[in-house]
Each structure stands twice: as structure tokens, then as C-alpha cells.
Amino acid sequence: MLIEKQLFEVRNKVKEAIAILKDLEPKEGYYLADSGGKDSDVILELARMSGVKFESHHNLTTIDPPDVIYHMREFHKETVIDRPKIPFLQMLVKKGFPQRQRRWCCAVYKESGGSGRLVITGIRGAESAKRAGRKMVEFCYKDTGKRYLNIIHSWKDEDVWEFHQKYSVPYCKLYDEGWKRIGCLFCPIAGKRRLEEVKKFPKYRILFEKAFDRMYKDKKEKGLTSVDRWKDGKEMFDWWINEERTSQEDPDQTVMFE
């Protein structure tokens, strides 16, 4: 009975989402923001099912998990992968490493695109308290010409997985490895999972360490004393990847480079 009830609720949510997509369809079509995660699987499939006009885009951060890109290339073939002008690790050398309290990277690499458009997103209220306060339709406060349609905002995790099961929608294999959410590698808000990512993607660790070494030398040459707490870029990276633990030991460990 519980499974039947869940499937009934999902069917209703699917019908509602499709109806809204049809009702709000702009003449130029939607801009669909595809992250490659399980929620993006859902919104892309809903857009397909509804028959509305849309363009699907993925903002490549250059530090996306390789599995996500493989997944999109195989199952999200209509998604255009937009490359940034400056790769993340080059920008890191210039701006300094992002931290939980100071994440410049999202605005630069994930929130661009869709200006002047109605953007379909996979944002859900169940993901966080902050996202719970979002609305299904809202304006972008940084770009008033852009609006968001958070079409599955009311969906719970179980709704998302029931949708995948009912409609045989493929998802990134990282979820089968225990990942709850998929984002940039070594993201400061990923918590302890970052340490697991370092082990899983050793080549990326090497690339990050090299970037941290360049950043360290650049800041030393500019006379920034904030880097004096580390002896080199590798030690700085080791501190950064363990930021959650370090911040708990010293709540004033926020490093500002610009």
C-alpha cells in the first residue's frame, strides 16, 4: 500500500509539473540548467515528456566528477556543455581558495547562463533550509531579466527516486557508491566527503596541489602575510581539504586573499 501511495503521489506531481511547463512555456522556449545529478535527470525527462521547447545547458566547472560528464554524454545528449573562459584552477590561483564561508566559485562557474530567459532548475526545498524558502517561480536577484522555474521544488528525495524507477530514467553511478549529492570535486560544503574524493580521484589531487603551489608562491611574491601560516602550497592544500576539522578547532580560520 505504501509503494502504491508513493507511485500515486509521483504520478500526480508529474502531471502537475507537465501542466505547469506547458502553461508557462515562453515563445523562445525554456533554458534548462542541467547539473547532471539525479534532480537534473528528472527535470530533463519532464521537459521531454511535456513536449515544450527548451535548450539544455551544463555549465562546466572543469572540476566536475568525470562520472557526471560521462553520464550526461550518454543520457543527456541534447545538453550543451558550456566551457568557461578561465578553468577553475587558474581562477583559484588568482582569487584564492573557496571556503565554506566564502565561496566565490558558484557565481562564476555554476550560476551564469540563461540571462533574459525562464530557467528550469532542479532546486528542491528538501535539500536545505535555505532552499526550502525558495519559490517555484522567482526572479534572479542578480539578473532581473532572468527568472527561475523550480519545477520540482516540492518533491522529496523519495519522489525523485520513485520517478527514476517508474520511468526507467538513468542516473549517475556515483549515487550507487553512496553519494547523496553531486557537485564540484572537493567543494567546501561537501564536508568529510572531500577526503573520500581525494582518494577516489588522485589525479585531481595532483592538479589541485600544483594550483595551490602556484597560488602560494603568487601570494608570497605579493607580500600577503595570510599565507605565512603554511610552509608551502601542499601544506596549504592539506589544511584546506581538512577545513571542516580545522574550522571547528579555530572558528576564526577564514582566510581572505582579495
Contacts in CASP RR format, 6 or more apart in sequence:
PFRMAT RR
TARGET T0000
AUTHOR 0000-0000-0000
METHOD contacts of the structure
MODEL  1
MLIEKQLFEVRNKVKEAIAILKDLEPKEGYYLADSGGKDSDVILELARMS
GVKFESHHNLTTIDPPDVIYHMREFHKETVIDRPKIPFLQMLVKKGFPQR
QRRWCCAVYKESGGSGRLVITGIRGAESAKRAGRKMVEFCYKDTGKRYLN
IIHSWKDEDVWEFHQKYSVPYCKLYDEGWKRIGCLFCPIAGKRRLEEVKK
FPKYRILFEKAFDRMYKDKKEKGLTSVDRWKDGKEMFDWWINEERTSQED
PDQTVMFE
6 158 0 8 1.000
6 159 0 8 1.000
6 162 0 8 1.000
7 162 0 8 1.000
7 166 0 8 1.000
9 159 0 8 1.000
10 159 0 8 1.000
10 162 0 8 1.000
10 163 0 8 1.000
10 166 0 8 1.000
11 166 0 8 1.000
13 152 0 8 1.000
13 154 0 8 1.000
13 155 0 8 1.000
13 159 0 8 1.000
14 46 0 8 1.000
14 49 0 8 1.000
14 163 0 8 1.000
17 46 0 8 1.000
17 50 0 8 1.000
17 151 0 8 1.000
17 152 0 8 1.000
18 46 0 8 1.000
18 49 0 8 1.000
18 50 0 8 1.000
20 136 0 8 1.000
20 149 0 8 1.000
20 151 0 8 1.000
21 30 0 8 1.000
21 46 0 8 1.000
21 47 0 8 1.000
21 50 0 8 1.000
21 52 0 8 1.000
21 120 0 8 1.000
21 149 0 8 1.000
21 151 0 8 1.000
22 50 0 8 1.000
22 51 0 8 1.000
22 52 0 8 1.000
24 118 0 8 1.000
24 137 0 8 1.000
24 149 0 8 1.000
25 52 0 8 1.000
25 53 0 8 1.000
26 117 0 8 1.000
26 118 0 8 1.000
28 53 0 8 1.000
28 117 0 8 1.000
29 52 0 8 1.000
29 53 0 8 1.000
29 54 0 8 1.000
29 55 0 8 1.000
29 117 0 8 1.000
29 118 0 8 1.000
30 47 0 8 1.000
30 52 0 8 1.000
30 53 0 8 1.000
30 54 0 8 1.000
30 55 0 8 1.000
30 117 0 8 1.000
30 118 0 8 1.000
30 119 0 8 1.000
30 120 0 8 1.000
30 149 0 8 1.000
31 54 0 8 1.000
31 55 0 8 1.000
31 57 0 8 1.000
31 113 0 8 1.000
31 114 0 8 1.000
31 117 0 8 1.000
31 118 0 8 1.000
31 119 0 8 1.000
31 120 0 8 1.000
32 43 0 8 1.000
32 44 0 8 1.000
32 47 0 8 1.000
32 54 0 8 1.000
32 55 0 8 1.000
32 56 0 8 1.000
32 57 0 8 1.000
32 79 0 8 1.000
32 119 0 8 1.000
32 120 0 8 1.000
33 40 0 8 1.000
33 57 0 8 1.000
33 59 0 8 1.000
33 114 0 8 1.000
33 119 0 8 1.000
33 120 0 8 1.000
33 121 0 8 1.000
33 122 0 8 1.000
34 40 0 8 1.000
34 43 0 8 1.000
34 44 0 8 1.000
34 56 0 8 1.000
34 57 0 8 1.000
34 58 0 8 1.000
34 72 0 8 1.000
34 76 0 8 1.000
34 79 0 8 1.000
35 58 0 8 1.000
35 68 0 8 1.000
35 110 0 8 1.000
35 122 0 8 1.000
35 182 0 8 1.000
35 183 0 8 1.000
36 58 0 8 1.000
36 68 0 8 1.000
36 71 0 8 1.000
36 72 0 8 1.000
36 76 0 8 1.000
36 79 0 8 1.000
36 172 0 8 1.000
36 182 0 8 1.000
37 68 0 8 1.000
37 71 0 8 1.000
37 171 0 8 1.000
37 172 0 8 1.000
37 182 0 8 1.000
38 160 0 8 1.000
38 161 0 8 1.000
38 164 0 8 1.000
38 171 0 8 1.000
38 172 0 8 1.000
38 175 0 8 1.000
38 182 0 8 1.000
39 122 0 8 1.000
39 123 0 8 1.000
39 124 0 8 1.000
39 152 0 8 1.000
39 160 0 8 1.000
40 76 0 8 1.000
40 122 0 8 1.000
41 75 0 8 1.000
41 76 0 8 1.000
41 164 0 8 1.000
41 169 0 8 1.000
41 170 0 8 1.000
41 171 0 8 1.000
42 122 0 8 1.000
42 152 0 8 1.000
42 155 0 8 1.000
42 160 0 8 1.000
42 163 0 8 1.000
42 164 0 8 1.000
42 169 0 8 1.000
43 120 0 8 1.000
43 121 0 8 1.000
43 122 0 8 1.000
43 151 0 8 1.000
43 152 0 8 1.000
44 56 0 8 1.000
44 76 0 8 1.000
44 78 0 8 1.000
44 79 0 8 1.000
45 163 0 8 1.000
45 167 0 8 1.000
45 169 0 8 1.000
46 151 0 8 1.000
46 152 0 8 1.000
47 54 0 8 1.000
47 56 0 8 1.000
47 120 0 8 1.000
54 120 0 8 1.000
55 80 0 8 1.000
56 76 0 8 1.000
56 78 0 8 1.000
56 79 0 8 1.000
56 80 0 8 1.000
57 79 0 8 1.000
57 80 0 8 1.000
57 81 0 8 1.000
57 82 0 8 1.000
57 113 0 8 1.000
57 114 0 8 1.000
58 72 0 8 1.000
58 76 0 8 1.000
58 79 0 8 1.000
58 80 0 8 1.000
58 81 0 8 1.000
58 82 0 8 1.000
59 82 0 8 1.000
59 84 0 8 1.000
59 109 0 8 1.000
59 110 0 8 1.000
59 111 0 8 1.000
59 112 0 8 1.000
59 113 0 8 1.000
60 69 0 8 1.000
60 81 0 8 1.000
60 82 0 8 1.000
60 83 0 8 1.000
60 84 0 8 1.000
61 84 0 8 1.000
61 88 0 8 1.000
61 105 0 8 1.000
61 109 0 8 1.000
61 110 0 8 1.000
61 184 0 8 1.000
62 83 0 8 1.000
62 84 0 8 1.000
62 87 0 8 1.000
62 88 0 8 1.000
62 89 0 8 1.000
62 109 0 8 1.000
63 88 0 8 1.000
63 89 0 8 1.000
63 184 0 8 1.000
63 185 0 8 1.000
63 186 0 8 1.000
63 204 0 8 1.000
64 183 0 8 1.000
64 184 0 8 1.000
64 185 0 8 1.000
65 172 0 8 1.000
65 174 0 8 1.000
65 182 0 8 1.000
65 183 0 8 1.000
65 185 0 8 1.000
65 197 0 8 1.000
65 201 0 8 1.000
66 201 0 8 1.000
67 172 0 8 1.000
67 173 0 8 1.000
67 174 0 8 1.000
68 172 0 8 1.000
68 174 0 8 1.000
68 182 0 8 1.000
68 183 0 8 1.000
69 81 0 8 1.000
71 170 0 8 1.000
71 171 0 8 1.000
71 172 0 8 1.000
71 173 0 8 1.000
72 79 0 8 1.000
72 81 0 8 1.000
74 170 0 8 1.000
75 170 0 8 1.000
82 113 0 8 1.000
84 108 0 8 1.000
84 109 0 8 1.000
88 105 0 8 1.000
88 109 0 8 1.000
88 184 0 8 1.000
89 207 0 8 1.000
89 208 0 8 1.000
89 210 0 8 1.000
89 211 0 8 1.000
90 211 0 8 1.000
91 105 0 8 1.000
91 108 0 8 1.000
92 98 0 8 1.000
92 211 0 8 1.000
92 212 0 8 1.000
92 215 0 8 1.000
93 211 0 8 1.000
93 214 0 8 1.000
93 215 0 8 1.000
93 218 0 8 1.000
95 104 0 8 1.000
95 257 0 8 1.000
95 258 0 8 1.000
96 215 0 8 1.000
96 219 0 8 1.000
96 257 0 8 1.000
96 258 0 8 1.000
97 212 0 8 1.000
97 215 0 8 1.000
97 236 0 8 1.000
97 240 0 8 1.000
97 255 0 8 1.000
98 104 0 8 1.000
98 105 0 8 1.000
98 188 0 8 1.000
99 188 0 8 1.000
99 240 0 8 1.000
99 243 0 8 1.000
99 254 0 8 1.000
99 255 0 8 1.000
100 188 0 8 1.000
100 189 0 8 1.000
100 243 0 8 1.000
100 244 0 8 1.000
100 247 0 8 1.000
101 254 0 8 1.000
102 254 0 8 1.000
102 256 0 8 1.000
103 188 0 8 1.000
103 189 0 8 1.000
105 184 0 8 1.000
107 142 0 8 1.000
109 184 0 8 1.000
110 184 0 8 1.000
111 142 0 8 1.000
113 119 0 8 1.000
113 146 0 8 1.000
114 146 0 8 1.000
115 143 0 8 1.000
115 145 0 8 1.000
115 146 0 8 1.000
116 143 0 8 1.000
116 145 0 8 1.000
116 146 0 8 1.000
116 147 0 8 1.000
117 146 0 8 1.000
117 147 0 8 1.000
118 147 0 8 1.000
118 148 0 8 1.000
118 149 0 8 1.000
119 140 0 8 1.000
119 146 0 8 1.000
119 147 0 8 1.000
119 148 0 8 1.000
119 149 0 8 1.000
120 149 0 8 1.000
120 151 0 8 1.000
121 148 0 8 1.000
121 149 0 8 1.000
121 150 0 8 1.000
121 151 0 8 1.000
122 150 0 8 1.000
122 151 0 8 1.000
122 152 0 8 1.000
122 153 0 8 1.000
123 131 0 8 1.000
123 134 0 8 1.000
123 148 0 8 1.000
123 150 0 8 1.000
123 153 0 8 1.000
124 131 0 8 1.000
124 150 0 8 1.000
124 152 0 8 1.000
124 153 0 8 1.000
124 154 0 8 1.000
124 155 0 8 1.000
124 156 0 8 1.000
124 160 0 8 1.000
125 131 0 8 1.000
125 132 0 8 1.000
125 133 0 8 1.000
125 134 0 8 1.000
125 153 0 8 1.000
125 154 0 8 1.000
126 132 0 8 1.000
126 155 0 8 1.000
126 156 0 8 1.000
126 157 0 8 1.000
127 181 0 8 1.000
131 153 0 8 1.000
134 150 0 8 1.000
134 153 0 8 1.000
135 150 0 8 1.000
135 153 0 8 1.000
136 149 0 8 1.000
136 150 0 8 1.000
136 151 0 8 1.000
136 153 0 8 1.000
136 154 0 8 1.000
137 147 0 8 1.000
137 148 0 8 1.000
137 149 0 8 1.000
137 150 0 8 1.000
138 147 0 8 1.000
138 148 0 8 1.000
138 150 0 8 1.000
139 145 0 8 1.000
139 146 0 8 1.000
139 147 0 8 1.000
139 148 0 8 1.000
140 146 0 8 1.000
140 147 0 8 1.000
140 148 0 8 1.000
152 159 0 8 1.000
152 160 0 8 1.000
155 163 0 8 1.000
163 169 0 8 1.000
164 171 0 8 1.000
172 182 0 8 1.000
174 182 0 8 1.000
175 182 0 8 1.000
179 193 0 8 1.000
181 190 0 8 1.000
183 190 0 8 1.000
185 197 0 8 1.000
185 201 0 8 1.000
185 204 0 8 1.000
186 194 0 8 1.000
186 197 0 8 1.000
186 198 0 8 1.000
186 204 0 8 1.000
186 208 0 8 1.000
186 241 0 8 1.000
187 194 0 8 1.000
188 194 0 8 1.000
188 243 0 8 1.000
190 197 0 8 1.000
191 244 0 8 1.000
192 244 0 8 1.000
194 241 0 8 1.000
195 241 0 8 1.000
195 242 0 8 1.000
197 204 0 8 1.000
198 204 0 8 1.000
198 205 0 8 1.000
198 241 0 8 1.000
208 237 0 8 1.000
209 233 0 8 1.000
209 234 0 8 1.000
209 237 0 8 1.000
212 233 0 8 1.000
212 234 0 8 1.000
212 236 0 8 1.000
212 237 0 8 1.000
212 240 0 8 1.000
213 232 0 8 1.000
213 233 0 8 1.000
213 234 0 8 1.000
215 233 0 8 1.000
215 236 0 8 1.000
216 227 0 8 1.000
216 230 0 8 1.000
216 232 0 8 1.000
216 233 0 8 1.000
216 236 0 8 1.000
217 233 0 8 1.000
219 226 0 8 1.000
219 227 0 8 1.000
219 257 0 8 1.000
220 227 0 8 1.000
224 257 0 8 1.000
226 255 0 8 1.000
226 256 0 8 1.000
226 257 0 8 1.000
227 236 0 8 1.000
229 239 0 8 1.000
230 236 0 8 1.000
230 239 0 8 1.000
239 246 0 8 1.000
243 253 0 8 1.000
246 253 0 8 1.000
247 253 0 8 1.000
END
